[in-house]
Amino acid sequence: MVDKKIKVILFGLGPIGAAAARVLATRPDYQFVGAIDLDPTKVGKDVADVIGLPEKTGVKVSDNTARVLAKEAQLVVHATGSYLLQVKPQLEQIIKAGKNIVSTCEELANPWAQNPTAANELNKLAKRNRVTVVATGINPGYAMDTLPVALTAVCQSVKRVRVRRVVDASKRRRQLQQKIGTGLTAEAFREAAERQEIRHVGLSESVSLVARGLGWELDQIQEMIEPILATKRVMTDYFTVEPNFVTGVRQWGRGLFQGEDKIVLELEMAVDKEESVDEAWLEGSPDVHSVIKGIHGDISTAALVANTARRVVESKPGLLTMVDLPIVSAR
């Protein structure tokens, strides 16, 4: 058990990294000792000025990764990208510096299913350097995987898991509204989706996380995607969407065993959804139906990073997932 103050390096101060840092700044058992970002408008500024804290931290943002990672620290909060192969060199550099990692990289949530070679390389490197690496976030990392796995604790047996997450994206940041195709034609959406420029990243990882948590072997994981079209004019702070243009995305992830759906995850993210909801159905003994009204993605991802941080520092070395950790809670 780690009782002393944990020294933290921040790696990536975009919207999510900054939000997580603001939560950690309220916790007396964490201390910022370094910050890394390649954005020239942030370099040289105090972390407080970049993330919006009322008091200076005395820590300035640097673009010299090696110099910052040489500082004494137990943890790096990593929030630079969604795609594992793009951020893998950063993760390797952090691991070789002997630092534990909590990351928001979606494809790192359970990379063995989609990127097994990279996952094994990171796992071996982490064990060799005696550090722990975990990715978390609201989705993947919690709402559609860790949470339904936790709900199965009351079941004697489980045959099938279905999860539906509906996100009202109208109040979310511009980057997310753009990522789900807001304002595009249906044809442009499908072309962008074919290039994987528009989609929620991490649905396959969530399917495989559920299977990992339940000890299930899957034969296949499938994803499907389609646009959600406006039935009337929709306005947000960033977009005006006319009828029959795209307001968001509907995406499915399926985990199959012997041709049967064992895990079905359905995600709807759109700017014309009137209500957010997280719903799970467990078919088993007994059946379980859970409904949670509106877990806000950005707020909750920041909380999950902060609440997972100490668990990461306390855990065994290697590349782990959220379902491998003891229960994460606010503290």
C-alpha positions as CSV (number, residue, x, y, z in Angstrom):
1,M,0.0,0.0,0.0
2,V,1.4,3.4,-1.0
3,D,0.6,6.0,1.7
4,K,3.0,8.8,0.8
5,K,2.4,11.5,-1.7
6,I,2.6,10.3,-5.3
7,K,4.7,12.4,-7.6
8,V,3.1,12.8,-11.0
9,I,4.3,13.8,-14.5
10,L,1.6,15.0,-16.9
11,F,2.1,13.8,-20.5
12,G,-0.4,15.5,-22.8
13,L,-2.5,18.6,-21.7
14,G,-5.3,18.6,-24.3
15,P,-8.9,18.7,-23.0
16,I,-8.9,15.2,-21.4
17,G,-5.4,15.4,-20.0
18,A,-6.1,18.9,-18.6
19,A,-9.4,17.7,-17.0
20,A,-7.7,14.8,-15.3
21,A,-4.9,17.0,-14.1
22,R,-7.5,19.4,-12.5
23,V,-9.0,16.5,-10.6
24,L,-5.6,15.3,-9.4
25,A,-4.8,18.9,-8.3
26,T,-7.6,18.7,-5.8
27,R,-6.1,15.6,-4.2
28,P,-3.6,16.3,-1.4
29,D,-1.8,12.9,-2.0
30,Y,-0.6,13.9,-5.5
31,Q,2.1,16.3,-6.4
32,F,2.9,17.5,-10.0
33,V,6.7,17.4,-10.7
34,G,6.7,17.6,-14.5
35,A,4.5,18.3,-17.5
36,I,5.1,17.4,-21.2
37,D,3.3,18.8,-24.2
38,L,4.5,19.5,-27.8
39,D,2.1,22.4,-28.3
40,P,4.4,25.5,-28.6
41,T,1.6,27.7,-27.1
42,K,1.8,25.7,-23.9
43,V,5.6,25.2,-23.6
44,G,7.2,27.3,-20.9
45,K,3.9,28.1,-19.1
46,D,3.0,27.1,-15.6
47,V,0.7,24.0,-15.6
48,A,-1.8,26.1,-13.7
49,D,-2.1,28.6,-16.6
50,V,-2.6,25.8,-19.1
51,I,-5.2,23.7,-17.3
52,G,-7.0,26.5,-15.4
53,L,-5.9,26.3,-11.8
54,P,-6.2,29.4,-9.5
55,E,-2.7,29.1,-8.0
56,K,0.6,28.4,-9.7
57,T,2.1,24.9,-9.4
58,G,5.7,25.9,-10.0
59,V,5.8,23.2,-12.7
60,K,6.4,24.5,-16.3
61,V,5.3,22.6,-19.4
62,S,8.2,21.3,-21.4
63,D,8.6,19.7,-24.9
64,N,11.7,17.9,-23.7
65,T,10.3,14.4,-22.9
66,A,13.6,12.8,-21.9
67,R,14.5,15.6,-19.5
68,V,11.1,15.5,-17.8
69,L,11.0,11.7,-17.5
70,A,14.3,11.8,-15.8
71,K,12.6,13.5,-12.8
72,E,11.8,11.4,-9.8
73,A,8.1,10.4,-10.1
74,Q,6.0,7.3,-9.5
75,L,3.3,8.0,-12.2
76,V,2.8,9.4,-15.6
77,V,-0.7,10.5,-16.6
78,H,-0.6,9.9,-20.4
79,A,-3.3,11.5,-22.6
80,T,-2.0,12.1,-26.1
81,G,-3.9,9.8,-28.5
82,S,-6.5,7.1,-29.1
83,Y,-4.5,4.7,-31.3
84,L,-2.0,2.3,-29.7
85,L,0.6,2.1,-32.5
86,Q,0.8,5.9,-32.7
87,V,1.5,6.3,-29.0
88,K,3.5,3.1,-28.4
89,P,6.9,4.9,-28.7
90,Q,5.8,7.3,-26.0
91,L,4.7,4.5,-23.7
92,E,7.9,2.6,-24.3
93,Q,9.9,5.8,-23.4
94,I,7.9,6.2,-20.2
95,I,8.3,2.6,-19.2
96,K,12.1,2.6,-19.8
97,A,12.2,5.6,-17.5
98,G,10.8,3.4,-14.8
99,K,7.4,5.2,-14.4
100,N,4.0,3.7,-13.9
101,I,1.4,4.8,-16.5
102,V,-2.3,5.5,-16.4
103,S,-3.4,6.3,-20.0
104,T,-6.5,7.5,-21.8
105,C,-5.5,5.7,-25.0
106,E,-8.6,3.8,-26.0
107,E,-6.8,1.0,-27.9
108,L,-4.7,0.3,-24.8
109,A,-7.8,-0.6,-22.8
110,N,-7.4,-4.2,-23.8
111,P,-5.0,-4.4,-26.7
112,W,-4.5,-8.2,-26.8
113,A,-7.6,-8.6,-29.0
114,Q,-6.7,-6.1,-31.7
115,N,-2.9,-5.5,-31.3
116,P,-1.5,-8.6,-29.6
117,T,2.1,-8.1,-30.7
118,A,2.2,-4.6,-29.4
119,A,0.4,-5.7,-26.2
120,N,2.9,-8.5,-25.5
121,E,5.9,-6.2,-26.2
122,L,4.6,-3.5,-23.7
123,N,3.7,-6.2,-21.1
124,K,7.2,-7.7,-21.2
125,L,8.8,-4.2,-21.2
126,A,6.7,-3.1,-18.2
127,K,7.5,-6.3,-16.2
128,R,11.2,-5.9,-17.0
129,N,11.2,-2.4,-15.7
130,R,8.8,-3.3,-12.8
131,V,6.1,-0.8,-13.7
132,T,2.4,-1.0,-14.2
133,V,0.5,0.3,-17.3
134,V,-3.3,0.7,-17.4
135,A,-5.6,2.5,-19.7
136,T,-8.9,3.9,-18.5
137,G,-11.8,6.2,-19.4
138,I,-15.5,6.2,-19.4
139,N,-15.6,4.2,-22.6
140,P,-13.7,2.0,-23.1
141,G,-12.7,1.4,-19.5
142,Y,-15.9,1.6,-17.5
143,A,-19.4,2.1,-18.8
144,M,-19.6,-0.6,-21.4
145,D,-17.1,-3.1,-19.9
146,T,-15.9,-2.8,-16.3
147,L,-19.3,-1.8,-15.0
148,P,-21.3,-4.7,-16.6
149,V,-18.6,-7.1,-15.5
150,A,-19.0,-5.8,-11.9
151,L,-22.8,-6.2,-12.2
152,T,-22.3,-10.0,-12.8
153,A,-21.1,-10.4,-9.2
154,V,-24.7,-11.1,-8.1
155,C,-25.2,-13.8,-10.8
156,Q,-24.6,-17.5,-10.3
157,S,-24.1,-17.8,-14.0
158,V,-24.2,-15.5,-17.1
159,K,-25.1,-16.6,-20.6
160,R,-25.2,-13.2,-22.4
161,V,-24.3,-9.6,-21.9
162,R,-25.9,-6.6,-23.7
163,V,-25.0,-3.0,-23.0
164,R,-26.5,0.2,-24.6
165,R,-25.0,3.6,-24.1
166,V,-26.7,6.7,-25.4
167,V,-24.8,10.0,-25.3
168,D,-26.3,13.4,-25.7
169,A,-23.4,15.0,-27.5
170,S,-25.0,18.4,-27.9
171,K,-23.1,19.9,-24.9
172,R,-19.9,18.1,-25.5
173,R,-16.7,19.6,-26.8
174,R,-16.3,20.5,-30.5
175,Q,-13.7,17.8,-31.1
176,L,-16.1,15.0,-30.1
177,Q,-19.0,16.4,-32.1
178,Q,-16.8,16.5,-35.1
179,K,-15.5,13.0,-34.5
180,I,-19.0,11.6,-34.7
181,G,-19.7,13.2,-38.1
182,T,-22.0,16.0,-37.0
183,G,-23.2,18.0,-40.1
184,L,-22.0,15.6,-42.8
185,T,-24.2,14.0,-45.5
186,A,-24.9,10.3,-45.0
187,E,-22.7,9.5,-48.0
188,A,-19.8,11.6,-46.7
189,F,-20.2,9.9,-43.3
190,R,-20.0,6.4,-44.8
191,E,-16.9,7.3,-46.8
192,A,-15.2,8.7,-43.7
193,A,-16.3,5.7,-41.7
194,E,-14.8,3.4,-44.3
195,R,-11.5,5.3,-43.8
196,Q,-12.0,4.9,-40.0
197,E,-12.0,8.7,-39.7
198,I,-15.4,8.7,-38.0
199,R,-16.1,6.2,-35.2
200,H,-15.9,5.6,-31.5
201,V,-12.5,4.1,-30.9
202,G,-12.5,1.3,-28.4
203,L,-15.7,-0.7,-28.9
204,S,-13.9,-3.9,-29.8
205,E,-11.7,-3.3,-26.8
206,S,-14.8,-3.1,-24.6
207,V,-16.2,-6.4,-26.1
208,S,-12.9,-8.1,-25.3
209,L,-12.7,-6.6,-21.9
210,V,-16.1,-8.0,-21.0
211,A,-14.9,-11.4,-22.2
212,R,-11.7,-11.1,-20.2
213,G,-13.6,-10.2,-17.1
214,L,-15.9,-13.2,-17.4
215,G,-13.2,-15.6,-18.6
216,W,-15.0,-16.2,-21.9
217,E,-13.2,-17.2,-25.1
218,L,-14.6,-15.5,-28.2
219,D,-14.4,-16.8,-31.8
220,Q,-14.9,-13.4,-33.4
221,I,-15.4,-9.7,-32.6
222,Q,-17.4,-7.7,-35.1
223,E,-18.1,-3.9,-35.4
224,M,-20.8,-2.2,-37.4
225,I,-21.5,1.5,-37.9
226,E,-24.2,3.7,-39.4
227,P,-25.1,7.4,-39.3
228,I,-27.9,8.9,-37.3
229,L,-29.8,11.5,-39.4
230,A,-31.6,14.6,-38.2
231,T,-35.4,14.7,-38.5
232,K,-35.4,18.5,-37.8
233,R,-32.9,21.3,-37.6
234,V,-30.5,20.8,-34.7
235,M,-28.2,23.5,-33.4
236,T,-25.2,23.3,-31.0
237,D,-22.6,25.8,-30.1
238,Y,-20.5,24.5,-33.0
239,F,-22.8,23.1,-35.7
240,T,-26.2,23.7,-37.3
241,V,-27.5,20.4,-38.7
242,E,-30.3,20.5,-41.3
243,P,-32.8,17.6,-41.7
244,N,-31.4,14.4,-43.3
245,F,-27.8,15.4,-42.4
246,V,-25.8,13.6,-39.8
247,T,-26.2,14.2,-36.1
248,G,-24.1,11.4,-34.8
249,V,-23.1,7.8,-34.9
250,R,-24.7,4.4,-34.0
251,Q,-22.2,1.7,-33.5
252,W,-22.4,-2.0,-32.5
253,G,-19.8,-4.3,-31.2
254,R,-20.5,-8.1,-31.1
255,G,-18.6,-10.9,-29.4
256,L,-19.4,-14.3,-30.9
257,F,-18.8,-17.8,-29.8
258,Q,-19.9,-20.7,-32.0
259,G,-21.9,-18.4,-34.1
260,E,-23.9,-17.0,-31.1
261,D,-23.9,-13.4,-29.8
262,K,-22.4,-13.6,-26.3
263,I,-21.7,-9.9,-25.9
264,V,-23.6,-7.1,-27.7
265,L,-22.6,-3.5,-27.2
266,E,-24.7,-0.7,-28.8
267,L,-23.4,2.9,-28.7
268,E,-25.4,6.0,-29.9
269,M,-23.6,9.4,-29.8
270,A,-25.5,12.2,-31.4
271,V,-26.3,15.9,-30.9
272,D,-30.1,15.3,-31.1
273,K,-30.4,12.9,-28.2
274,E,-32.5,14.4,-25.5
275,E,-31.2,12.1,-22.7
276,S,-28.1,10.2,-21.9
277,V,-28.4,6.7,-20.5
278,D,-26.2,3.7,-19.7
279,E,-28.2,0.4,-19.7
280,A,-27.1,-3.2,-19.2
281,W,-28.9,-6.5,-19.5
282,L,-27.4,-9.7,-18.1
283,E,-29.0,-12.9,-19.2
284,G,-28.3,-15.4,-16.5
285,S,-29.2,-16.6,-13.0
286,P,-30.7,-14.2,-12.1
287,D,-31.3,-11.9,-15.0
288,V,-30.1,-8.3,-14.2
289,H,-31.2,-5.1,-15.8
290,S,-29.4,-1.9,-14.8
291,V,-30.2,1.7,-15.9
292,I,-28.0,4.7,-15.1
293,K,-29.1,8.1,-16.3
294,G,-26.3,10.0,-18.0
295,I,-22.7,9.4,-17.1
296,H,-21.0,12.4,-18.6
297,G,-18.0,11.2,-20.6
298,D,-15.4,14.0,-20.1
299,I,-16.1,14.5,-16.4
300,S,-16.1,10.8,-15.7
301,T,-13.0,10.1,-17.7
302,A,-11.1,12.7,-15.7
303,A,-12.4,11.1,-12.5
304,L,-11.5,7.6,-13.6
305,V,-7.9,8.6,-14.4
306,A,-7.6,10.3,-11.0
307,N,-9.3,7.4,-9.1
308,T,-7.3,4.7,-10.9
309,A,-3.9,6.4,-10.4
310,R,-3.2,5.0,-6.9
311,R,-4.4,1.5,-7.9
312,V,-1.9,1.6,-10.8
313,V,1.0,2.5,-8.5
314,E,0.0,-0.2,-6.0
315,S,-0.5,-3.0,-8.6
316,K,1.8,-5.7,-9.8
317,P,4.1,-4.9,-12.8
318,G,2.9,-5.4,-16.4
319,L,0.3,-4.2,-18.8
320,L,-3.1,-4.6,-17.0
321,T,-6.7,-3.7,-17.7
322,M,-9.4,-2.2,-15.6
323,V,-11.0,-5.6,-15.0
324,D,-7.6,-6.8,-13.6
325,L,-7.5,-4.1,-10.9
326,P,-9.2,-4.1,-7.5
327,I,-12.4,-2.1,-7.5
328,V,-11.7,1.6,-8.4
329,S,-13.5,4.1,-6.3
330,A,-13.6,7.8,-5.5
331,R,-11.3,8.6,-2.6
